Amino acid sequence: MWQVVYITSKEEAQEISERLQKLGFLVKIEPMDDYSYQIKVPESEAEEVYDLIHEWF
């Protein structure tokens, strides 16, 4: 099951996704509307990814 860990703009979502994938995480980006995108990861990785994203931003 996938869990949302961050909601942001398309550009920032792509940047975060690339950084996470380089670290070996599985990542999905899904649009919410024209301006907001959800970053999703497997539930088992969500806490670690959430912590990483908040260290970066």
ZADREN-381364 format. One line per field, with one value per residue (C-alpha): residue number from 1; x, y, z. Coordinates in pm, 1 decimal, always signed. Each point is the difference from the previous one (the first is absolute). Example, Ala and Ser with C-alpha at 12.3 -4.5 7.8 and 13.67 -1.06 7.14 Angstrom:
% ZADREN-381364
i (1  2)
c1 (+1230.0  +137.0)
c2 (-450.0  +344.0)
c3 (+780.0  -66.0)
END
This chain:
% ZADREN-381364
i (1  2  3  4  5  6  7  8  9  10  11  12  13  14  15  16  17  18  19  20  21  22  23  24  25  26  27  28  29  30  31  32  33  34  35  36  37  38  39  40  41  42  43  44  45  46  47  48  49  50  51  52  53  54  55  56  57)
c1 (+0.0  +123.1  +3.7  +11.2  +306.3  +1.0  -214.1  +169.8  +32.8  +75.0  +358.4  +84.4  -171.8  +219.2  +314.5  -86.9  -92.0  +335.9  +190.0  -194.6  +41.5  +377.3  -11.5  -187.3  -356.8  -306.0  -192.1  -326.2  -110.9  -371.6  -177.3  -263.8  -90.2  +180.7  +243.6  +36.4  +162.0  +17.8  +323.9  -78.4  +226.2  -62.8  -143.4  +303.9  +231.2  -226.6  +143.3  +360.2  -89.2  -207.9  +299.2  +235.3  -229.3  -30.6  +378.5  +33.2  -268.0)
c2 (+0.0  +349.3  +290.7  +374.0  +156.4  +347.3  +232.2  +262.8  +155.3  -212.7  +125.5  -59.7  -340.3  -104.3  +122.9  -185.1  -312.0  -2.5  +43.9  -280.3  -235.6  +56.9  -119.9  -314.0  +86.3  -83.2  +320.2  +93.2  +353.2  +57.4  +326.3  +132.9  +297.0  +233.0  +124.3  -268.0  -340.0  -282.0  -185.7  -358.8  -277.1  -352.9  +5.0  -186.4  +284.3  +294.0  +99.9  -2.3  +195.5  +250.8  +66.0  +42.1  +246.0  +210.6  +4.8  +130.4  +269.1)
c3 (+0.0  -89.2  +242.7  -70.3  +162.6  -154.9  -211.9  -214.0  -346.2  -304.4  -29.3  +365.3  -7.5  -292.9  +177.9  +320.4  -193.9  -179.2  +326.6  +167.8  -295.5  +5.3  +362.6  -107.7  +99.4  -208.5  -74.5  -172.6  -85.4  -46.6  -85.7  +236.2  -219.3  -242.8  +265.9  +268.6  -22.1  +253.7  +59.5  +95.8  +123.2  +126.9  +351.2  +134.8  -113.0  +82.0  +337.0  -123.5  -315.9  +197.3  +227.9  -299.2  -176.1  +314.4  +40.9  -357.7  +30.1)
END
